[in-house]
Amino acid sequence: MRDHAPTPTGLEPGEETEIAVRDWLLAAAAESEEVACRDWKQCGVALLRCGSLFCSVRISAQLVHAAAGATEPIEVDAYLARALLGGLVFTDRTCSRYYALVRRGVGDEHRWKAHDPHAVGLSAGSFLGVPDPACIYPYDRASYWCVPVKGPSTLCTPSAVEQLIVHGRFLLAAEDRRADA
């Protein structure tokens, strides 16, 4: 039994947004939209190309966890929603990385190179294994959206991503100093 009414289109609440986001992401499909849809259905992840609609900043889990002051996915996800102002971010827990989606061209900017090895800009020509927009729970799959997708092109602002990186690096450096003492 549902405790809400269907939308005027007959879709469940949130389904319209999920469809819009899926369509927007599919415009960046590496091989074809059909292949990407099949991969999402079978694997939960589709290979998409950076550069046409978005780029990404790949951030180590170590840095994100330091900035968040937590490692529990629910706590880290809540931190990322606040720190990245609701911008699109997903994680791949198998390789311990987070991916903040940013506007085209931002992945090329030099600011990310200064933060290596914990943050790397992925620019045009790079490929990402992007989770299905419906994958929003940390324990369902290895890759999922840390912040529920609110709409197409809800990208992270470069300044918010940079602040997260600087904050995380500061805390990692402080940990290193304490360990050396």
N, C-alpha and C positions, 0 to 999 in steps of 0.2 A: 504494500500500500504506500503510495506516494504522499508526502506531506506538503507537496507544492503542486501548483497547476502547470500544465504544459504551456510553452510559449505560443504566441499566435501562429508560429510556423509549424507547430506540432512537435518541435524538438524539446528535449529536456533542457532545463536551465544550464547554461555553460556549453552546450553542444554547438551552438552557433559560433561562439568564440573559438572553440576547438577546431571546427571546420575552417574558419577564416585563417587561423594560424597554420593549420595543415596546408592549405592552399598557398599561403604566402611562402612557407618553407619549401614547398614542392617547386616553386619557381626557381629555386637554387639547386634542384636535383642534378647530381653529377651525370648520371647516365640517362635516365628518363624518369618522368613522374610515375610511370607504371612500375618500374623497378624499385623506386623509392617506397611506394605504397606497399609493394610485396615484401620488401625488407622490413618495413615497420611492422607489418602483420606477423611475419615469421620470426624476426629477430628482435624487434623492439627498437632497432636502430637503422637509420638509412644514411648512406654516404651523400653528403651535400657539399657543394663547392662554395668556398668563401669568395667574396669579391663582387658578386652581382647585386645582392641585397644587403649583405652584412659581412663583417669580418669578425674575428674573435681574438680574445686575449686568453691564452691558456695559462692557468695559475695552479701551482702545486697545491696539493691538499695540505701539506705541511704549513705553507704560508697562510692559507685560508683558515685552518684550524687555529693557528696562533692568533690571527686577527680576531676570530670569533671567540676565542677563549674556551673552545669546546671542540669535541670530536664527534659527539652524538649527532647523527644526521638531522634530527628534528631541530635541535638547537642551532646547528650550523646554518640550516636552511632559513630559519627565522632571522638570524643575523644577516645573511646575504640579502634577504628581502628588504631589510632596513638599509643596509650599507649601500646596496646597488639600486636603491629607490624603485624597487619593483621591476627592474630590467631583466631581460631574458638571460638566464644562467642555468646551465646543466652540469652534471657531474658524470664522470666515468670512474666508478670506484675501483674497477679492475686495474686501472693505471694511476689511481690516486691523483686525479686532476679535475679541475673545474674549468668551465669555458664560459666566459662572459661575452655575449654577442654585442657588438658595437657597430656603428655606422661604417659604411665602406670607406676604405682608406685609412682608418684609425689603426688597423693592424700593422700598417707599414711604418707608423710614426716611431721616431727614435726613442720616445719616452719609455717604451717597453724594453728596449735593448739594455737600458741602464739597470733594469731590475732582474736581469738574467742571473741565475738559472731558474728562479721561481716564477717568472712571468715572461711569456713569449708571445709576441704579436703574430697572429696567423692571418696573412693577407691574401689577396687575389691569387688564385691558383692552388691554395691550400684546400685540403678536404677534411671534413669533420664527420665523425659518426654521431649523428644527431638523433636523440631519442624521439619516439613518437610523442606528439603533444599530449597524449592521454597518459603518458608515464609520469606521474607526479608523486609517487609514493616510494620512499627510499628502500623498502624491503621487497618490492615486487621484482625489480630488475637491477642490474649493475649500473645502467645508465638511466637517469631520470632528470626531469626538470626540478631544480631545487626550489624555484619560485613558480607557483602555478601560473601558466601562461595566460595573460589577461587579454591579449590581442595581438594582431600582426604588427610587426615592426616596433614592438615595445622594447627598444634597445637600451642597453646600459649607457649611461653617459661616460665619456672618457674620464672626466674628473672624478666621478665616484669610483671607477675601477682603479684609477691611480691612487686615490686616497686609501682604498682597501689594501693595495699592494704596499704602499709606504708604511701604513700602520702595522701590517703583518711582518714586514722586514724589520721594523724597529723592535717589535716584540721578540722575533727570532734572535736578533743581535743581543738583546738583553738576556735571553736564555743562555746564549753562548757565553756571555760575560760571567753569568752566575756559575756556569759549569766549569769555567776556567779558574774561578776564584777558589 
